[in-house]
Amino acid sequence: MFSNSSPLSGRTVLVLHAHPDDEAIFTGVTMRRLADAGARVVLVTATLGELGEVYVPLAPGETMAQRRVAELEQAAGLLGAQRLVLLGQRDSGLPGAADNVHPDALAAADPDRVARRIAALIEEEGAEAIVHDDDRGIYGHPDHVAAHRIGAAAARLTGIAGYQSTVDRDHLQAATHLVQAAARATGMEYGIPGDDVTLRLAATPAELEVKRAAIAAHASQVSPAAIPVADFDRAYGSEWFVRDGVPGILDELGDVTTTASTTSAAPVAAAVPAPV
Ligand SMILES: [Zn+2]
C-alpha cells in the first residue's frame, strides 16, 4: 500500500498503554503498520498488570510482574516497537478495589506528574503523535482512565497530535472480543458508537496474523481459546481512534476510513467515576 518501503522513516509515534497486552489487543495492527512503513514506535506501558489473573503456572520463584514483562517484550518485538519504556506504576485493580488507592497505583498518581515524564520522552524521541486510551478508558478500568488523562495531558504539554484508542461498540455487537469480558468485570459499557469513531484501520491478513501472535504472547492473560482463529478477523480486524485536532501520521496509514473530521464527535465523558 506504500509506494516505497519506508515512507514514514525518520518519524516517531509514542504509544501509551495501561497494562501489558493492551498494546496488542487495541493497537497491534496500528503499531505493526507504522513500523512496516518505517516509523519508530515507542511503546510506553504504565503498569505491569500485577493484578491480572494467571492462566498458566508461574515458574518457581517467578513473579507475575516478571512473567508479564517477558510477555510484553515478546509482543512488543512482534509489533515492531523499537523501544519499550516501563513507567513502573502499580496496577490499580478494578473500580472500587482497595488497590485503587495504593500509593504506587497508576490511578492514584498525579496525572500531570506522570504526563511530564511522558512529555520528556516525547521530546527526547522527537515523537509527533501519541496514542492513548479514550476518555472512558475504553471499558472503564481505572488504569485505562488514568492512561487517557496522562496521554491527553502529555499531548497538550507538547502540542503533538493525540489519537485516542477505542473500540466501535456497534461493530463488536457481532463479534466476541476480550473487551467484552473486561467490561463485565468493571461493570461499565465499552467503546463508543461507530458514528463517533474518527479513524479506522482495517488489518491486512499478514497484520492480523501478527496481531494474534502478539495477543497470544500474553499467555498468562489470554488463553488461545479466547482468540479463535475463525472469529479473529471479525473481532480484531479493525482498530479505531478518535483523533484530537488535525489529521496526523496515523491518517497517513493505508486502509484508513475517516468518518468524522475532529474530536467534535468525541464520546460524552459521562458515567465513568473518577478513580480515587
Ligand atoms: Zn488493560
py3Dmol code that shows the C-alpha trace and the ligand (Angstrom):
import py3Dmol

protein = """\
ATOM      1  CA  MET A   1       0.000   0.000   0.000  1.00  0.00           C
ATOM      2  CA  PHE A   2       3.015   2.295   0.255  1.00  0.00           C
ATOM      3  CA  SER A   3       4.843   3.483  -2.825  1.00  0.00           C
ATOM      4  CA  ASN A   4       8.239   2.885  -1.258  1.00  0.00           C
ATOM      5  CA  SER A   5       9.345   0.658   1.558  1.00  0.00           C
ATOM      6  CA  SER A   6       9.741   3.230   4.315  1.00  0.00           C
ATOM      7  CA  PRO A   7       7.640   6.324   3.659  1.00  0.00           C
ATOM      8  CA  LEU A   8       7.449   7.172   7.368  1.00  0.00           C
ATOM      9  CA  SER A   9      11.156   6.770   8.034  1.00  0.00           C
ATOM     10  CA  GLY A  10      12.507   9.340  10.477  1.00  0.00           C
ATOM     11  CA  ARG A  11       9.130   9.823  12.112  1.00  0.00           C
ATOM     12  CA  THR A  12       8.165   8.650  15.595  1.00  0.00           C
ATOM     13  CA  VAL A  13       4.960   7.742  17.415  1.00  0.00           C
ATOM     14  CA  LEU A  14       4.637   7.140  21.141  1.00  0.00           C
ATOM     15  CA  VAL A  15       2.043   4.543  22.109  1.00  0.00           C
ATOM     16  CA  LEU A  16       0.915   4.658  25.751  1.00  0.00           C
ATOM     17  CA  HIS A  17      -0.964   1.806  27.380  1.00  0.00           C
ATOM     18  CA  ALA A  18      -2.061   0.903  30.893  1.00  0.00           C
ATOM     19  CA  HIS A  19      -1.101  -2.793  31.045  1.00  0.00           C
ATOM     20  CA  PRO A  20       0.901  -5.389  29.143  1.00  0.00           C
ATOM     21  CA  ASP A  21      -1.464  -6.887  26.490  1.00  0.00           C
ATOM     22  CA  ASP A  22      -3.348  -3.642  25.774  1.00  0.00           C
ATOM     23  CA  GLU A  23      -0.809  -2.766  23.070  1.00  0.00           C
ATOM     24  CA  ALA A  24      -1.597  -5.967  21.175  1.00  0.00           C
ATOM     25  CA  ILE A  25      -5.347  -6.073  21.767  1.00  0.00           C
ATOM     26  CA  PHE A  26      -6.140  -2.451  20.962  1.00  0.00           C
ATOM     27  CA  THR A  27      -3.303  -1.164  18.733  1.00  0.00           C
ATOM     28  CA  GLY A  28      -1.400  -4.179  17.385  1.00  0.00           C
ATOM     29  CA  VAL A  29      -2.237  -3.553  13.744  1.00  0.00           C
ATOM     30  CA  THR A  30      -1.523   0.151  14.038  1.00  0.00           C
ATOM     31  CA  MET A  31       1.878  -0.408  15.622  1.00  0.00           C
ATOM     32  CA  ARG A  32       2.862  -3.055  13.080  1.00  0.00           C
ATOM     33  CA  ARG A  33       1.776  -0.893  10.158  1.00  0.00           C
ATOM     34  CA  LEU A  34       3.664   2.136  11.462  1.00  0.00           C
ATOM     35  CA  ALA A  35       6.793   0.030  11.908  1.00  0.00           C
ATOM     36  CA  ASP A  36       6.438  -1.553   8.463  1.00  0.00           C
ATOM     37  CA  ALA A  37       6.215   1.942   6.977  1.00  0.00           C
ATOM     38  CA  GLY A  38       9.494   2.869   8.639  1.00  0.00           C
ATOM     39  CA  ALA A  39       8.207   4.855  11.611  1.00  0.00           C
ATOM     40  CA  ARG A  40       9.827   4.468  15.016  1.00  0.00           C
ATOM     41  CA  VAL A  41       7.322   3.141  17.514  1.00  0.00           C
ATOM     42  CA  VAL A  42       7.996   3.763  21.205  1.00  0.00           C
ATOM     43  CA  LEU A  43       5.761   1.713  23.473  1.00  0.00           C
ATOM     44  CA  VAL A  44       5.185   3.014  26.990  1.00  0.00           C
ATOM     45  CA  THR A  45       3.459   0.631  29.400  1.00  0.00           C
ATOM     46  CA  ALA A  46       2.390   2.252  32.645  1.00  0.00           C
ATOM     47  CA  THR A  47       1.917  -0.769  34.923  1.00  0.00           C
ATOM     48  CA  LEU A  48       2.900  -4.418  34.856  1.00  0.00           C
ATOM     49  CA  GLY A  49      -0.657  -5.636  35.255  1.00  0.00           C
ATOM     50  CA  GLU A  50       0.345  -7.296  38.504  1.00  0.00           C
ATOM     51  CA  LEU A  51      -3.289  -7.851  39.464  1.00  0.00           C
ATOM     52  CA  GLY A  52      -4.305  -9.783  36.360  1.00  0.00           C
ATOM     53  CA  GLU A  53      -5.451 -13.354  36.762  1.00  0.00           C
ATOM     54  CA  VAL A  54      -2.926 -16.009  35.823  1.00  0.00           C
ATOM     55  CA  TYR A  55      -3.960 -18.697  33.352  1.00  0.00           C
ATOM     56  CA  VAL A  56      -0.658 -20.533  33.357  1.00  0.00           C
ATOM     57  CA  PRO A  57       1.573 -21.676  36.208  1.00  0.00           C
ATOM     58  CA  LEU A  58       4.483 -19.411  37.044  1.00  0.00           C
ATOM     59  CA  ALA A  59       7.954 -20.881  37.362  1.00  0.00           C
ATOM     60  CA  PRO A  60       9.279 -21.438  40.890  1.00  0.00           C
ATOM     61  CA  GLY A  61      10.282 -18.040  42.254  1.00  0.00           C
ATOM     62  CA  GLU A  62       8.846 -16.201  39.258  1.00  0.00           C
ATOM     63  CA  THR A  63       6.583 -13.242  39.969  1.00  0.00           C
ATOM     64  CA  MET A  64       3.550 -12.214  37.980  1.00  0.00           C
ATOM     65  CA  ALA A  65       5.309  -8.957  37.108  1.00  0.00           C
ATOM     66  CA  GLN A  66       8.346 -10.815  35.726  1.00  0.00           C
ATOM     67  CA  ARG A  67       6.139 -13.038  33.606  1.00  0.00           C
ATOM     68  CA  ARG A  68       4.199 -10.104  32.262  1.00  0.00           C
ATOM     69  CA  VAL A  69       7.349  -8.166  31.341  1.00  0.00           C
ATOM     70  CA  ALA A  70       8.648 -11.177  29.407  1.00  0.00           C
ATOM     71  CA  GLU A  71       5.347 -11.491  27.558  1.00  0.00           C
ATOM     72  CA  LEU A  72       5.288  -7.761  26.860  1.00  0.00           C
ATOM     73  CA  GLU A  73       8.812  -7.806  25.446  1.00  0.00           C
ATOM     74  CA  GLN A  74       7.851 -10.623  23.110  1.00  0.00           C
ATOM     75  CA  ALA A  75       4.670  -8.856  21.947  1.00  0.00           C
ATOM     76  CA  ALA A  76       6.442  -5.517  21.525  1.00  0.00           C
ATOM     77  CA  GLY A  77       9.030  -7.200  19.325  1.00  0.00           C
ATOM     78  CA  LEU A  78       6.359  -8.838  17.177  1.00  0.00           C
ATOM     79  CA  LEU A  79       4.609  -5.500  16.741  1.00  0.00           C
ATOM     80  CA  GLY A  80       7.792  -3.690  15.713  1.00  0.00           C
ATOM     81  CA  ALA A  81       8.243  -1.426  18.739  1.00  0.00           C
ATOM     82  CA  GLN A  82      11.820  -0.166  18.755  1.00  0.00           C
ATOM     83  CA  ARG A  83      11.807   0.912  22.373  1.00  0.00           C
ATOM     84  CA  LEU A  84       9.818  -0.260  25.369  1.00  0.00           C
ATOM     85  CA  VAL A  85       9.533   2.017  28.388  1.00  0.00           C
ATOM     86  CA  LEU A  86       8.022   0.738  31.649  1.00  0.00           C
ATOM     87  CA  LEU A  87       6.684   3.536  33.844  1.00  0.00           C
ATOM     88  CA  GLY A  88       6.667   1.295  36.916  1.00  0.00           C
ATOM     89  CA  GLN A  89       3.319   2.324  38.337  1.00  0.00           C
ATOM     90  CA  ARG A  90       1.274  -0.318  40.092  1.00  0.00           C
ATOM     91  CA  ASP A  91      -1.827  -1.940  38.643  1.00  0.00           C
ATOM     92  CA  SER A  92      -4.878  -0.253  40.232  1.00  0.00           C
ATOM     93  CA  GLY A  93      -7.264  -3.188  40.004  1.00  0.00           C
ATOM     94  CA  LEU A  94     -10.950  -2.993  39.212  1.00  0.00           C
ATOM     95  CA  PRO A  95     -13.134   0.018  40.087  1.00  0.00           C
ATOM     96  CA  GLY A  96     -13.597   0.360  43.824  1.00  0.00           C
ATOM     97  CA  ALA A  97     -10.812  -2.067  44.771  1.00  0.00           C
ATOM     98  CA  ALA A  98      -8.514  -1.151  47.648  1.00  0.00           C
ATOM     99  CA  ASP A  99      -5.657  -1.307  45.132  1.00  0.00           C
ATOM    100  CA  ASN A 100      -7.071   1.874  43.515  1.00  0.00           C
ATOM    101  CA  VAL A 101      -5.582   3.930  46.337  1.00  0.00           C
ATOM    102  CA  HIS A 102      -2.258   2.138  46.797  1.00  0.00           C
ATOM    103  CA  PRO A 103       0.418   4.860  46.877  1.00  0.00           C
ATOM    104  CA  ASP A 104       2.045   3.479  43.720  1.00  0.00           C
ATOM    105  CA  ALA A 105      -1.211   2.794  41.843  1.00  0.00           C
ATOM    106  CA  LEU A 106      -1.433   4.404  38.419  1.00  0.00           C
ATOM    107  CA  ALA A 107      -4.949   5.597  39.237  1.00  0.00           C
ATOM    108  CA  ALA A 108      -3.676   7.310  42.386  1.00  0.00           C
ATOM    109  CA  ALA A 109      -0.791   9.058  40.623  1.00  0.00           C
ATOM    110  CA  ASP A 110      -0.988  12.752  39.804  1.00  0.00           C
ATOM    111  CA  PRO A 111      -1.740  12.649  36.061  1.00  0.00           C
ATOM    112  CA  ASP A 112       0.179  15.875  35.457  1.00  0.00           C
ATOM    113  CA  ARG A 113       3.285  14.490  37.113  1.00  0.00           C
ATOM    114  CA  VAL A 114       3.205  11.320  35.009  1.00  0.00           C
ATOM    115  CA  ALA A 115       2.334  13.395  31.941  1.00  0.00           C
ATOM    116  CA  ARG A 116       5.510  15.415  32.436  1.00  0.00           C
ATOM    117  CA  ARG A 117       7.515  12.162  32.277  1.00  0.00           C
ATOM    118  CA  ILE A 118       5.733  11.279  29.035  1.00  0.00           C
ATOM    119  CA  ALA A 119       6.294  14.779  27.673  1.00  0.00           C
ATOM    120  CA  ALA A 120      10.024  14.436  28.371  1.00  0.00           C
ATOM    121  CA  LEU A 121      10.028  11.133  26.466  1.00  0.00           C
ATOM    122  CA  ILE A 122       8.133  12.736  23.573  1.00  0.00           C
ATOM    123  CA  GLU A 123      10.735  15.476  23.409  1.00  0.00           C
ATOM    124  CA  GLU A 124      13.673  13.082  23.734  1.00  0.00           C
ATOM    125  CA  GLU A 125      12.276  10.930  20.928  1.00  0.00           C
ATOM    126  CA  GLY A 126      11.011  13.772  18.743  1.00  0.00           C
ATOM    127  CA  ALA A 127       7.641  11.974  18.607  1.00  0.00           C
ATOM    128  CA  GLU A 128       4.984  13.696  16.518  1.00  0.00           C
ATOM    129  CA  ALA A 129       1.946  11.842  17.838  1.00  0.00           C
ATOM    130  CA  ILE A 130       0.797   9.969  20.912  1.00  0.00           C
ATOM    131  CA  VAL A 131      -1.713   7.131  21.041  1.00  0.00           C
ATOM    132  CA  HIS A 132      -3.564   6.725  24.335  1.00  0.00           C
ATOM    133  CA  ASP A 133      -6.903   5.455  25.681  1.00  0.00           C
ATOM    134  CA  ASP A 134     -10.199   7.200  25.035  1.00  0.00           C
ATOM    135  CA  ASP A 135     -11.731   9.327  27.776  1.00  0.00           C
ATOM    136  CA  ARG A 136     -13.765   6.463  29.232  1.00  0.00           C
ATOM    137  CA  GLY A 137     -10.693   4.258  29.465  1.00  0.00           C
ATOM    138  CA  ILE A 138     -12.207   2.060  26.698  1.00  0.00           C
ATOM    139  CA  TYR A 139     -14.062  -0.053  29.270  1.00  0.00           C
ATOM    140  CA  GLY A 140     -13.779   1.961  32.469  1.00  0.00           C
ATOM    141  CA  HIS A 141     -10.769   0.306  34.086  1.00  0.00           C
ATOM    142  CA  PRO A 142      -9.178   2.856  36.444  1.00  0.00           C
ATOM    143  CA  ASP A 143      -5.737   2.348  34.855  1.00  0.00           C
ATOM    144  CA  HIS A 144      -7.134   2.956  31.385  1.00  0.00           C
ATOM    145  CA  VAL A 145      -8.933   6.106  32.536  1.00  0.00           C
ATOM    146  CA  ALA A 146      -5.637   7.259  34.051  1.00  0.00           C
ATOM    147  CA  ALA A 147      -3.808   6.446  30.806  1.00  0.00           C
ATOM    148  CA  HIS A 148      -6.273   8.702  28.999  1.00  0.00           C
ATOM    149  CA  ARG A 149      -5.711  11.586  31.383  1.00  0.00           C
ATOM    150  CA  ILE A 150      -1.949  11.199  31.270  1.00  0.00           C
ATOM    151  CA  GLY A 151      -1.759  10.817  27.491  1.00  0.00           C
ATOM    152  CA  ALA A 152      -4.083  13.729  26.809  1.00  0.00           C
ATOM    153  CA  ALA A 153      -2.125  15.924  29.217  1.00  0.00           C
ATOM    154  CA  ALA A 154       1.181  14.930  27.586  1.00  0.00           C
ATOM    155  CA  ALA A 155      -0.229  15.808  24.157  1.00  0.00           C
ATOM    156  CA  ARG A 156      -1.297  19.223  25.473  1.00  0.00           C
ATOM    157  CA  LEU A 157       2.073  19.844  27.133  1.00  0.00           C
ATOM    158  CA  THR A 158       3.991  19.069  23.952  1.00  0.00           C
ATOM    159  CA  GLY A 159       1.474  20.228  21.344  1.00  0.00           C
ATOM    160  CA  ILE A 160       1.645  16.966  19.381  1.00  0.00           C
ATOM    161  CA  ALA A 161      -1.244  15.081  17.768  1.00  0.00           C
ATOM    162  CA  GLY A 162      -3.262  12.792  20.021  1.00  0.00           C
ATOM    163  CA  TYR A 163      -5.094   9.661  18.934  1.00  0.00           C
ATOM    164  CA  GLN A 164      -7.482   8.096  21.422  1.00  0.00           C
ATOM    165  CA  SER A 165      -7.606   4.335  21.086  1.00  0.00           C
ATOM    166  CA  THR A 166     -11.112   2.949  21.427  1.00  0.00           C
ATOM    167  CA  VAL A 167     -13.407   0.228  20.118  1.00  0.00           C
ATOM    168  CA  ASP A 168     -16.513   0.523  17.959  1.00  0.00           C
ATOM    169  CA  ARG A 169     -19.196  -0.976  20.167  1.00  0.00           C
ATOM    170  CA  ASP A 170     -21.644  -1.250  17.266  1.00  0.00           C
ATOM    171  CA  HIS A 171     -19.175  -3.288  15.233  1.00  0.00           C
ATOM    172  CA  LEU A 172     -18.383  -5.551  18.185  1.00  0.00           C
ATOM    173  CA  GLN A 173     -22.030  -6.482  18.680  1.00  0.00           C
ATOM    174  CA  ALA A 174     -21.440  -9.119  16.025  1.00  0.00           C
ATOM    175  CA  ALA A 175     -18.176 -10.396  17.464  1.00  0.00           C
ATOM    176  CA  THR A 176     -16.617 -11.810  20.617  1.00  0.00           C
ATOM    177  CA  HIS A 177     -13.794  -9.596  21.849  1.00  0.00           C
ATOM    178  CA  LEU A 178     -11.744  -9.609  25.053  1.00  0.00           C
ATOM    179  CA  VAL A 179     -13.022  -6.112  25.866  1.00  0.00           C
ATOM    180  CA  GLN A 180     -16.479  -7.525  26.496  1.00  0.00           C
ATOM    181  CA  ALA A 181     -15.378  -9.717  29.395  1.00  0.00           C
ATOM    182  CA  ALA A 182     -13.220  -6.851  30.641  1.00  0.00           C
ATOM    183  CA  ALA A 183     -16.258  -4.550  30.619  1.00  0.00           C
ATOM    184  CA  ARG A 184     -18.291  -7.130  32.536  1.00  0.00           C
ATOM    185  CA  ALA A 185     -15.550  -7.071  35.172  1.00  0.00           C
ATOM    186  CA  THR A 186     -15.658  -3.279  35.506  1.00  0.00           C
ATOM    187  CA  GLY A 187     -19.439  -3.085  35.168  1.00  0.00           C
ATOM    188  CA  MET A 188     -19.033  -0.366  32.508  1.00  0.00           C
ATOM    189  CA  GLU A 189     -20.056  -0.021  28.895  1.00  0.00           C
ATOM    190  CA  TYR A 190     -17.185  -0.463  26.447  1.00  0.00           C
ATOM    191  CA  GLY A 191     -16.137   1.642  23.480  1.00  0.00           C
ATOM    192  CA  ILE A 192     -18.043   4.291  21.606  1.00  0.00           C
ATOM    193  CA  PRO A 193     -20.749   4.293  18.905  1.00  0.00           C
ATOM    194  CA  GLY A 194     -19.390   3.717  15.419  1.00  0.00           C
ATOM    195  CA  ASP A 195     -20.507   7.178  14.335  1.00  0.00           C
ATOM    196  CA  ASP A 196     -18.135   8.739  16.864  1.00  0.00           C
ATOM    197  CA  VAL A 197     -15.057   6.959  15.509  1.00  0.00           C
ATOM    198  CA  THR A 198     -12.875   9.347  13.503  1.00  0.00           C
ATOM    199  CA  LEU A 199     -10.362   6.874  12.145  1.00  0.00           C
ATOM    200  CA  ARG A 200     -10.442   3.150  11.480  1.00  0.00           C
ATOM    201  CA  LEU A 201      -7.647   0.867  10.350  1.00  0.00           C
ATOM    202  CA  ALA A 202      -8.525  -2.426   8.678  1.00  0.00           C
ATOM    203  CA  ALA A 203      -5.893  -5.136   9.047  1.00  0.00           C
ATOM    204  CA  THR A 204      -4.299  -6.996   6.181  1.00  0.00           C
ATOM    205  CA  PRO A 205      -4.162 -10.788   6.625  1.00  0.00           C
ATOM    206  CA  ALA A 206      -0.455 -10.559   7.477  1.00  0.00           C
ATOM    207  CA  GLU A 207      -1.043  -7.841  10.063  1.00  0.00           C
ATOM    208  CA  LEU A 208      -3.876  -9.834  11.568  1.00  0.00           C
ATOM    209  CA  GLU A 209      -1.629 -12.863  11.974  1.00  0.00           C
ATOM    210  CA  VAL A 210       0.983 -10.769  13.781  1.00  0.00           C
ATOM    211  CA  LYS A 211      -1.668  -9.212  15.993  1.00  0.00           C
ATOM    212  CA  ARG A 212      -2.974 -12.611  17.011  1.00  0.00           C
ATOM    213  CA  ALA A 213       0.556 -13.814  17.788  1.00  0.00           C
ATOM    214  CA  ALA A 214       1.176 -10.687  19.869  1.00  0.00           C
ATOM    215  CA  ILE A 215      -2.023 -11.204  21.867  1.00  0.00           C
ATOM    216  CA  ALA A 216      -1.166 -14.885  22.294  1.00  0.00           C
ATOM    217  CA  ALA A 217       2.271 -13.877  23.627  1.00  0.00           C
ATOM    218  CA  HIS A 218       0.400 -12.710  26.719  1.00  0.00           C
ATOM    219  CA  ALA A 219      -0.283 -16.325  27.575  1.00  0.00           C
ATOM    220  CA  SER A 220      -0.659 -15.658  31.297  1.00  0.00           C
ATOM    221  CA  GLN A 221      -3.683 -13.485  30.495  1.00  0.00           C
ATOM    222  CA  VAL A 222      -5.230 -14.790  27.309  1.00  0.00           C
ATOM    223  CA  SER A 223      -5.967 -18.418  26.584  1.00  0.00           C
ATOM    224  CA  PRO A 224      -5.790 -19.486  22.919  1.00  0.00           C
ATOM    225  CA  ALA A 225      -9.475 -20.440  23.164  1.00  0.00           C
ATOM    226  CA  ALA A 226     -10.336 -16.786  23.829  1.00  0.00           C
ATOM    227  CA  ILE A 227      -8.966 -15.725  20.441  1.00  0.00           C
ATOM    228  CA  PRO A 228     -10.148 -18.394  17.989  1.00  0.00           C
ATOM    229  CA  VAL A 229      -8.702 -18.051  14.503  1.00  0.00           C
ATOM    230  CA  ALA A 230     -12.126 -18.462  12.906  1.00  0.00           C
ATOM    231  CA  ASP A 231     -13.600 -15.355  14.509  1.00  0.00           C
ATOM    232  CA  PHE A 232     -10.430 -13.345  14.894  1.00  0.00           C
ATOM    233  CA  ASP A 233     -10.855 -11.074  11.870  1.00  0.00           C
ATOM    234  CA  ARG A 234     -14.367 -10.037  12.827  1.00  0.00           C
ATOM    235  CA  ALA A 235     -13.352  -9.103  16.370  1.00  0.00           C
ATOM    236  CA  TYR A 236      -9.800  -7.845  15.905  1.00  0.00           C
ATOM    237  CA  GLY A 237      -9.509  -6.939  12.212  1.00  0.00           C
ATOM    238  CA  SER A 238     -10.214  -3.263  12.857  1.00  0.00           C
ATOM    239  CA  GLU A 239      -8.686  -0.695  15.177  1.00  0.00           C
ATOM    240  CA  TRP A 240     -10.476   2.544  15.999  1.00  0.00           C
ATOM    241  CA  PHE A 241      -9.433   6.007  17.093  1.00  0.00           C
ATOM    242  CA  VAL A 242     -10.806   9.388  18.000  1.00  0.00           C
ATOM    243  CA  ARG A 243      -8.375  11.972  16.720  1.00  0.00           C
ATOM    244  CA  ASP A 244      -7.642  15.166  18.623  1.00  0.00           C
ATOM    245  CA  GLY A 245      -7.079  18.037  16.211  1.00  0.00           C
ATOM    246  CA  VAL A 246      -5.881  17.943  12.629  1.00  0.00           C
ATOM    247  CA  PRO A 247      -5.023  14.753  10.698  1.00  0.00           C
ATOM    248  CA  GLY A 248      -1.597  13.364  11.535  1.00  0.00           C
ATOM    249  CA  ILE A 249       0.617  10.351  10.970  1.00  0.00           C
ATOM    250  CA  LEU A 250      -1.997   7.681  11.660  1.00  0.00           C
ATOM    251  CA  ASP A 251      -4.169   9.221   8.966  1.00  0.00           C
ATOM    252  CA  GLU A 252      -1.342   8.550   6.509  1.00  0.00           C
ATOM    253  CA  LEU A 253      -1.548   4.789   7.028  1.00  0.00           C
ATOM    254  CA  GLY A 254      -3.353   2.782   4.401  1.00  0.00           C
ATOM    255  CA  ASP A 255      -6.864   1.374   4.743  1.00  0.00           C
ATOM    256  CA  VAL A 256      -7.935   4.291   6.875  1.00  0.00           C
ATOM    257  CA  THR A 257     -11.593   5.202   6.959  1.00  0.00           C
ATOM    258  CA  THR A 258     -12.232   8.659   8.296  1.00  0.00           C
ATOM    259  CA  THR A 259     -15.825   9.079   9.360  1.00  0.00           C
ATOM    260  CA  ALA A 260     -15.681  12.469  11.040  1.00  0.00           C
ATOM    261  CA  SER A 261     -13.286  15.372  10.967  1.00  0.00           C
ATOM    262  CA  THR A 262     -12.285  16.157  14.541  1.00  0.00           C
ATOM    263  CA  THR A 263     -12.985  15.369  18.149  1.00  0.00           C
ATOM    264  CA  SER A 264     -16.215  17.279  17.946  1.00  0.00           C
ATOM    265  CA  ALA A 265     -17.606  13.758  17.741  1.00  0.00           C
ATOM    266  CA  ALA A 266     -15.789  12.638  20.876  1.00  0.00           C
ATOM    267  CA  PRO A 267     -17.796  10.493  23.253  1.00  0.00           C
ATOM    268  CA  VAL A 268     -19.550  12.145  26.130  1.00  0.00           C
ATOM    269  CA  ALA A 269     -17.439  11.819  29.229  1.00  0.00           C
ATOM    270  CA  ALA A 270     -20.239  10.590  31.400  1.00  0.00           C
ATOM    271  CA  ALA A 271     -20.802   7.650  33.686  1.00  0.00           C
ATOM    272  CA  VAL A 272     -17.162   6.990  34.486  1.00  0.00           C
ATOM    273  CA  PRO A 273     -16.471   7.654  38.131  1.00  0.00           C
ATOM    274  CA  ALA A 274     -13.107   9.234  38.771  1.00  0.00           C
ATOM    275  CA  PRO A 275     -10.662   6.663  40.068  1.00  0.00           C
ATOM    276  CA  VAL A 276      -9.692   7.535  43.593  1.00  0.00           C
TER     277      VAL A 276
END
"""
ligand_1 = """\
1
ZN
Zn -5.544 -3.009 30.259
"""
view = py3Dmol.view(width=600, height=400)
view.addModel(protein, "pdb")
view.setStyle({"model": 0}, {"cartoon": {"style": "trace"}})
view.addModel(ligand_1, "xyz")
view.setStyle({"model": 1}, {"stick": {}})
view.zoomTo()
view.show()
